[in-house]
Amino acid sequence: MKRKILVAGLGLIGGSLAKAMKKMQENYILGYDLNVDTLQIALEEGTIDEICTDLESGVKKAEIVFLAAPITETIELLKQLDHIDFEHDIIVSDVSSVKGSILEVANNLNNTNITFIGGHPMAGSHKNGIRAAREHLFENAIYVLTPTTECSMDKVGILKEVLRETKSNFIILQPDEHDEMTSVISHFPHLIASSLVHQAKKWEQVHQYLPNLAAGGFRDITRIASSNPKLWQDIFQHNGSKMSRLLQDWINEMVTLKEFLDKNNKEDMIAYLDQAKKYRDGLGKKKTRGALPSFYDVYVDIKDQPGSIASVVQLLADEEISIRNIQILEIRDDINGALRLSVTNREDQKRAHSLLKQKGFEVTIDV
């Protein structure tokens, strides 16, 4: 008999989870969403096996439930599940990027049939909705699990097995440490990116040509400001205290920088920038600690013309060098741009460097 799994919320994240889990023949995927069109698309594309238009009847059929909704909605869904009379035990998980608020509710559920295991697959896309869902979205991504205080590791093992085809890297964290780390590396940068955009918008009143110059680095560091405003307000609401503390730290940091500038303190400014450079350059290079896997980068100068990226990728594919990530840096019409390719080990990095050099490409690597 197949294992029945309900995914409640078939947007980018929920749809991608459903696609990945459906690759396992033993999984039977039920889909629930408030948008009827989304459900129909998911069924027609084979993302799910069955449509559920009523949450209660759907979860009663399932052994495992994923709540793929914004944080506030997830909390409300959890409260609804708490009042359902189940005939069997179920495992419930979520995908929220803030775990404290979710686990506070989950640890106080009265329904003994429910085992809750918080989840946060740390991957996404600038696109959204069921059409953007991809079965490989979470491949090699960190997938954080935050079990409730009463959850057994056997149940965690079951959830990992169900999610095996996501090909994620699972780690278990306490809710508070998860929220603190994501505040620093994800939530707070979004707030700063939005503030930088607001500053540029104000200066546009003085310099009308400013938007034409706001490319390259500015567009790169403010890209996340283009994300869904309502979704991010929900995140900030549920992680507000940590965000406020980080914002105060940032204000203090900016006061220090202002003093360096006002006093023209050359040595302190160089030291400050050098410390930042060394720390940034070292991110991901430590092999014994840290949640993220280490990657090795190869930088290739390419022209902005059809087929230039494909030719590089094909050369590496022919030599069976696996590319984990690709990023285009500072590319403009008719001039050279930099292609950053991330591979998983030093040997592949050296092989890629040697191969591309032989083919006439300008290539650099970090050593």
N, C-alpha and C positions, 0 to 999 in steps of 0.2 A: 504493500500500500504506500502511496506517495505521501510525502510530508507536506502538509498544507501551510502555506505562509501568506499572510495578508500584509500588503504594503498600503498604508493609509496615507495618501498624498503622492501623486504620480507626476511630480515636477522633475527637474533635472536630477536631484539626488535620489528621490524615491524611484523614479523611472530607471535610473542607472543601476540601482541596487536590484530592482526586479529583473532587469536584463541579465545581470551577472548571475543571480541565483537561478534563473531559469535554465542556464546552461547545464545544470546538474539534473539528470533525468529523474532523480528521486524527489525533486521539488515540484510542487504544484502551486503556482502563484495566483493568489486572489488580489484584485485591485480595487481600492476604494478611493474615490475622489469626489469633491462637490461639483466638479465640472464634468458634465455628461459627455461632452465632446472629447475631453481628455481620456476618459474611460474607453470610448469607442476606438480612438486612435491606438491606445495601448493594446487593445484586443486585436485589432486588425494587423498591427505590426508584429504581433507575437510576443510583446513584452510581458503580457499576463495571460493566464489560461482562462480566467473567469472574472466577470464584472460583479462587483457588489455595490448596490446603491443604498444599502442600509448598514451602518457601522456595526450595530449590535449583532445582526444575523451573520455578518461577515466574520467577526472575531470569534463567534461561537463555533464556526467551522474550522478555525485555524489552530495550529499548535504554537506558531510563532507569529508575532505581530511587530511590524516596524511602523513607528509613527514618524512620517517624513513631512512635518509641518513646522511653521515658525514656533518659537519657544512658548509664547503665550497660548497659542492654539494647542500645542502638545500638552501643556499642563491641563487644559480643559478636557482634552481627549482622555488623559490619564484618569481624571476624576470621573468621567463617564464610564470607563472600564471598571472602575472600582465598584460600581453598583450593578454590574452584570452578573447574573447567576450562571456561572460556567459549570459544565458537566465534566470538565477535565482541566488539568493544569496547563497553563500557557506561559511562554516566555515573551515579554514585551521589551522592545528597545526603541530608541529614538535616534535622531541624527543631529541634534541641536549643538551649536557651537558654544553654548553656556551650559554647564552641568549642575552648578549649585542649586539653582531654582528648581530644576527638574528633579534632582535627587532628594530635595527637601520634601517634595510631594510624594515621590515614589517610596521613600522610607516610612511614610505614614499611611500607606494604603492598608485598608482593612481586609481586602479580598485575598484570602489565603491561597487561592488558585493562581494568583499572578506572581511571577518572578520577574522583577525589572532589572535590566542591565543597560545602563546608559551607554550611548554610542556617539562618536563623532568622527565620521570619515573625512579626513582633512584634504579634500580635493574639491575642485569646482570648475566653473567655466564662466566666461562673460555672457554666455547664452543661458536661457532658462526655458522651462517647460518640457513637456514630454518629447517634443521633436528634437530637443538637444540631448536627450538621455543617451549614454553610451555605456556598453557593457564593460569597457576597459577604463572607465573614468577613474577608478580607484586603484589601478594597478601600480604597485610600488609606493602607494601613498600610506602615510601613517593613519591607522584606524584606532582611535582611543576608545577603550572600554572602561566604564565606571560602574561596577556592580553595586547594588544596595548592600547594606550591612549584613543582611540575612542570606544573601545569594551564595550558593555553593559554587566551587570551581568546576564541578561537573556541568552545571548549567552554562557557565561561560564557555566551556569546551564545546557544547552543543551549538552555541551561537557562532563560534568561530568556524565550525564545520559547515554550517549553513552558508556562511559568507566566504567559503574557501575560494570560490571562483572569482571573487573580487580581486584576488591576488594582492591583498593589502598586507601591510606590516602591522600586526596588532600589538598594542601595549596597554597595560592596565595602570590607570592613574586614579588618585583621589580627586573628587570633584573640585576641591579648592585649588589644588596644585595645577589641575588642567586649566581652570578659569584664569589663574594668575599668568600662566605661560601664554595662553592664547590672547590674553589682554595685551601682553608685551609685543608679541610677534604678529598679531593679526588685527585685533580690534582697535588698539590705539593708533597703529599706522593708518587705518582708514580714517580716523578722526583727524589726524594731522594732514592727510592728503586732501580732505575736504576743506580744511582751513587754508591750505596753500592755494587752492582753486579760488576761494573767496578773496584772498589777498590779491591774486592776479586780476580778478574781476574788478576790484576797486581801483587798481592802478590803470586799468583799461580806460577809465574816465580821463586820465592824464595823458596816456599814450595810446592812441587809437590803433596803432600798428602792432601793439603788444601781442594780440592773439596769433598774428602771423609768425611771431618769433617763439611762441610757446609750443615748441616741438621738442624732439630729442629727449634730453634728460627730464625736462619738466613733465612731458607726457608720460614718461616711464614711471616716475615716482608718484604721479597722481592718478594713475590708471584705475586704481581701486575705488576712487571717488565716483566712478560711473556705475557702481553697483546699486542694487535696489534700496532706495531710501527707507521704505517702511520696514523692510527686513532688518536693516542695520539699526534703526531706532529701537526695534524689539530687542536686539542684542545688547545695545547700550543700556536699555532699561533694566535688563536682568543682570548686567554686570557693572552697574553704575558705580558702586563704591570703589571697585578696583580701578575703573577708568578715571574716577576723580583723583585718586591718589597718584596715578601715573601722570595725569595732566598737571598736577602740582609739581611733581618731579621735573616734568618738561619745562614748566615755567621757571623753576629754579635754574635749570640747565641753560635756558635762554638768557637769564640774567647774567650768568657767568660769561657767556659768549659776548653779550653786549659790553661787558666791562673790558674784555680783551680788545674789542673794536674801538671803544671810546678812548682807551689808554694807549692804543696802538701797540699792544703787548705782543710783539713778534714771536718771541721764544715760546711763550705759553700757547699761542695760537698754533704754531707748528707742532708742538707736543700734543696738543688736543687733537688736531687733525691726523697726526701720525698714529696715535693710539686707536682712533676710530678706524683708520685704514687697516692696521694690523689685525684688529678684532674681526672686521668685516671679511678680510681676506682669509682668515682662519676658520670661518664658519663652515661646518660640515666636514672639516679635515681630521677631527679627532676620531679615532677608530674605536676607542674603548668606552666612550660615554656619549650620551645624547640619544634622543628618540629617532632623529632623522638618519637615514642611511647616507653614507658618504658617496659623492659623485666626483668624477674627474672631468674637468672641462678642456675642450679643444676650441680655439678661436680661429676662424677661417675668414679671410677677406674675400668677399665675392662682389660681383657687379650686380646692379639692379636690372636684371634682364631675365626673360623667360628661360626657365630650365636650369638656372644657376644653382639653386638650392638642391634640385632633384639630382643633379650630376654629383654633388658632394655626397648626398645620402646614398645614392646607388653604389658609389665606390666603396663605401663602408659596408653596405649590405652584402656586396659580392665577397668581401673578406670576412663575413659573419661577425662584424663588430656591432654589438647591440647598442643603439642610441636610446637613452632613458629620457632625455629632454632636449628640446630645440628652442632657441630664442634668437630672434633677429634684433641686433643692436644698431641703432643710429643709421638706418638705411634711408637713402634719398634717391630721387630720380637721377639716373645716369652717373652715379658715383659709387665708389666702393662702400660696402657696408660690412659689418662683422656678424658672422654667424657663430653662435655659441652652441656647441654640441656637448652634452653631458653623457659620459659613459660610466660604467660601474667599477672599473678597476684600473690600476696604473698601467698594467700591461696593454690593455686595449687603447688607453690614452696614447701610449708611445707608438703603438702600431698605426693608429689613425694619423698621428703626426707625421710619421715616416712616409706612409702611403700618399697622403695629400701633398707633402713636399715634393715627392717624386713626380706627381702629376702637375706640378707647376703652380700650386696654390700657395699663397702666403699664409703660414700657419704658426700659431704660438700656443704654448701650454704653460701652466704654472708648474714649477718644479720645487 
